[in-house]
């Protein structure tokens, strides 16, 4: 067979086209592999890989393009995270990034995504400002925001005649969380806000200020705790707030942290996820596969990581495997996808994933090492008026 220049050129072009189609899709995962939020980060990473596996039916590829996950440790430090994301985009040629764990780190990453004009899918950092006044069009979030946490918890606690004091960490997660919670309350009254360093281990002084703010109030009195990572603020129960008629309330958390909840049977709150609550095929797969692989149930942040993985794959399916940022933005704005919590939808205005939350009451079951959040009711997307806080 004779090969003309035209034939050879045609083969070369075909090979180049094939190489372009087969090129890996590079996903950078920026998360706190080390640091105070390491436990959360590990769950997110596990969930992300399981989400990619689930959404690709085990192929780890979309339209013939292999998915490659590049791990980056931000150490829970904003400056490190900023450097790692820039490196992921500039040096590792990441097509899209997912993370981080910390709200403080996330706020440092937002302008990097804008500078490189690449999508950062935020999971699980919570602060409202991420999809609020610090947001830019390259930011999407599968994780819930502080308003979703706050409004769902207000459903459980917002009653007339209730006095509430808040205990939170003195950084973006805690302050945004309290602000959103206050904004969501219509009937109950906030009488005190206590902010403590993220490194706090001795809560005695803070607890005393909380007790003093509530002890003489009439009616129901509640300390509402917003806390993440190290330290155990529930130790304030050792100081006997019940002598003043004071209750403890909080949202959901990872299973090890919920061991403390066993001391509070009947405690109410709202959670993002607990493996025994959602009834859908995605969650059934996650629970079964997680037990198979790890002999334990999936946890709070595992579900979030899986949601992020599914969202990325569904967006890539819509673009036919194309990773051009503008194509992905077009695909993702308004996109609905199935998650372990059921349907999520990226709101067009701020790219926040709208999602259900769960009102729970703690039950003590000797079969479990943690307080079990029994479902009171699902708080549906339509029931939560989540503010649009960006300046788009």
N, C-alpha and C positions, 0 to 999 in steps of 0.2 A: 504494500500500500504506500502510495506517495503522499507526503505531507507538504502542502504549499504553505507559504508564509501566512496566508489567510487562515488556513486550518489551524496552524500552531497558535496563532493569535487568538482564535476562537477558543481553543482548549485552555489557554492561559486565562482568558477572561472568565471562562466557566469555573476554573479552579479557584480564582480569586473570589468569585461570587459565592462558591460553596464554602470557602473559608470564612467569608463574612457572616453567612448564615450560621455556621457552626461555632462562631466565636463565643467564648464564655460570657455569661452575664454575671458581673461581679457585684456582690452585695457586701458592703462594709457594715459590720455590727460594732457600734461604739457603745461599750457598757462597762460597768464597774466590776471587772473580774476580781479586783482587789479593792479594799476599803470598807467603809461602814455598811455599804449596801450590797456587799458581795452575795449574800444569800438571795436577794431579789434578782440580781443580775444573772446568777446561775440558772434560776428558773426560767428567766426570759430567753436565755440562749437555748435551753432545752426545748422550750415551746416553739421558738422560731424554727428550729430544725425539723420539729415534728409537723409544724404548719406547712413548711415547704414540701415535706414528704407527702403529707395528706393531699395537698392541692395539686401535686403533680402525679398522683397515683404511684408514688414510689420511684419515679424516673429521675427526679431532681433535675428536670430539664423542661424548657418551654419552647415549643416550635423548633426542636432540634438543638437548642442552645443550652448548654450545661449551666446550672446555677452553682456559683462558687461563693462561699461565705468567707469573708476576711475578718478575723477577730481583731479588735482594737481595745486595749484596756485604758479607760480614762482615769482610773484610780479614784474616782469620785471627785476629781479636781477640775474646775472649769478651764484652767489654762492648759492642762494636759489634754483634756477632751478636744479643745479647740485645735490644738496642734495635730492630734490624731485624725480628726476629720479632714483637715487640710491635706494631710499626708495621704489619706485614703483616696481622696479625689485627685490629687496632683501626681502622686507617685504610684499608687496601686491601681489607678484608672478605674476606680469604683463607679458603677453606673448609677447606683442608688445607695443610700445609707439608712440604717435603722438604729434607733436608740435615742438618747441614753437612759440610764437608770435614774439619775439625779436631776431634779428640776433646775438646780443651780448650774449644772453642766449644760443642760439643754439650752438655757438662755444664752450661754456662750457660743453654742453651736449654730444658732439660727442665722447670724450674719455670714457664717462660713458657707452654708448652703446657698445663700443668696449670691455671695461672691462667685462661687463656682457654677451657679445656675444648675444645681443638681438637687434632686428631691431628698429631703430628710424626713423619714417616716418616724415620728416620735412614739416611742414605746419603751418604758411605761411612765416617764416623767409626767407629773400631774398639773403643775402650776397653770392657772388660767392664762397668765400672760403669754404662755408659749403659743397658744392660738388666739391670744388677745392683743394687747397693745405692742408686743414685741414680735408679732407674727409677720411673715412674708409669704409670698405665693408659692414658695418651694417647700413649705412645711405642711405635712399632713400628720394626723395623729389617730392611731387606733386606740391608744390608752384613754381611759376616762379623764376628764379634767376636774378641777376642784369644784366647779359649779355642779357637775353631775353628782359628785360625792355629796356636796353640801345639800342640794335640793332633795336628794333621796333620803338623806339623814333627817332633814327637816320634816319630811313626811312622817317619820317615826316620833319626833320629839316636839314638833311645833304645836303646842296646845296653850290655850289661855291659862294664865296663872302659873306658868312654869318659868323659873329663873335658872339661867344657864351661865356657868363660867367655863371658859375654854382653856385648855392646856395644849400648847403646840410648840414645835421647834422654831427657833428664831432664824428662819431662812425662807426662801421663796415658797417651798411646799407648805410650810406651816402658816405663814402670813396670808398667802393667797387662799388657803383652805379656810381660815377663819373669816376672811372678808367675804368669801362666797357663802359661807354658812350664815353669817349675819344678814347678808342681802336676801337670803332665801326665807328667813324667819318672818312670819307675819303676826304671830300671836305671842310666842314666848319672848322673854327679854334677856339680852346679854348683860350681865352685871359686872363681869371682869374678864380680861384677856391676859393670860399668863404665857409668856414666851421664854423658853429656856434654850441654852446652847445645845446643839445636836449631840455633843459629847457628854451630856449630863448623865450621871449615874446616881447621885443623891438628890432625890426629889423633895426632901423634907421642907426646905424653906418655901419652895414654890407651892407645895401642898398646903402649907399653913396660910399663905395668902389667898389661895382658893377657898379654903374653909372659912376664913374670916369674911370673904366677900358674900358668902352664901348663908352662913349659919343662922342669921337673924331674919332671913327672908321668909315670908309666908308661902304656903303652897308647896308644889313639887320643886325640888332643887337638884340640879344635875351638873356634874362636871363632864364636859364633852372633850374627849382626847383625840387629837390629830397628831400622830407620831409615826415615824418610819426609821428603820435601821436599829442601831444599837441603843442600849438603855431600855429600862422597863418602867414606863410611867405608871403602870397599874400597881406598882408597889405602894402608891399612895393609899391603897386600900388597907395596908398594914397599919396606917395611922388612924384607922377607924372613923371614916367620914359618916358612917351610919349613926354615930352618936348625935350628929346634927341633922339627921334625916336626909343626908346627901347621897344621891345615886351616882354611879359611874356609867357613862355611855360612850360608844365609839363606833367606827365603821369596821369593815372587814380587814383582814390581814393574812399573812402567811400562817400556815398551820402551827409552826413552833411558837410564834407569838401568841397564837390563840389558846395556848395552854393556860395562860393567865385568865382567859375568859371562863374557865371552869369555876372560878371563884365568884362568878356573877351570874348565877342562873336567873333566867328571865330578863337579862339585859337586852335592850332593843337597840337597833341601829340599821344601817343599810350597807350592803356590800356590793362590790363590783363582780365578784365571782366566788362561789364555793362549789366544789366538784359535784356535790350531791344535789344541787338545785336545778340547773338548766336541764330541760328534757328535749334534746334534739340529737340528730345523728352525728353531728360533728363532735359534740361533747361525749357522746357514747363511745366514739372511736378514740378520742383523747384519753378518756378514763381507762378503757380496756388496754390500749397500747402502753400507757404509762405504767399500769400495774404489771404488764408483761415485761417491760424493759427494766423497771426500777423497783418493783414490788411495793410501790407506794402510790397513793393517789396523786393526780396533778394538783398543783397548788395555785395560789392567787395569780402569780406572775407568769406561770406556765401558760395559762389560758391567754394572757395578753400577748406573749411571744408567738403563740400559734396564730392568733388573729392577725398579727403583723405579717407573718409568713404567707398566710392565705391571701391577704390583701395584695401583697406584691405579685404573687402568681396570677391572681385574677386580673390585675392591671396589665400584666405582660401578655396574658391571653388576649385581652382586648386590643392590644397594639400589634398582635401577631408576632410577639417576641422582640419588637423594636424597643430600644432603650432611650431614644431621644426624649429629653426632658419634656418638651412641649407636648409630645404625643402622650406621655405618661400623665401629665397634668390634665389633659383633655379627657383621658380615659378614667381618671380617678375622681374628678369633680362630680359629685352626685352619685358615684358608684356605690351600689349595694353588694354585699357579699355575706356569705354565711360564716359564722364563727362559733366557738364553743358556747357563746351566749345567745345564739340565734342570729338574726339579721342585724348587721351594722350598715350604716350609710354615711359616707363622707359628705358633710354639709358643704355646699358650693361656696358659701360666703367665707368660711374660715377653715375648711378642710378638717374640722373636728368630726370624729366618728360618733354619730348618734347611736345610742344603745340603751338597752334596758338595764335597770338596777334591781336589787332585791332587798326588800324589807324583811329583817330576820328578828328572831327572838332566840336567845341562847338556851340550849338544853344541855344538861350534863348527862352524858352517856358513858358508863364505865368501859365500854368497848373502845372508846376513842381517848387519845391523850390530850385532846383539846376540847374546848367548849364547842358544841355543834350548833351552827347557825341554822335553825329551822325556818323554813320559808313562811312568812306571814302572807306576803303577796308580791308578785312581780310588779315593779313600777315601770310601766311601759314608756316608750320614747315620747309618745304624744302627751303624757301627763307632766313631763318636765319641760318647763319653759327655760331652756338654756340660753343665757344672753349671748349675743354676738358682740364681742368686746374689741374686735380689731378696728383698724382705721383704714380699711380698704376703700 
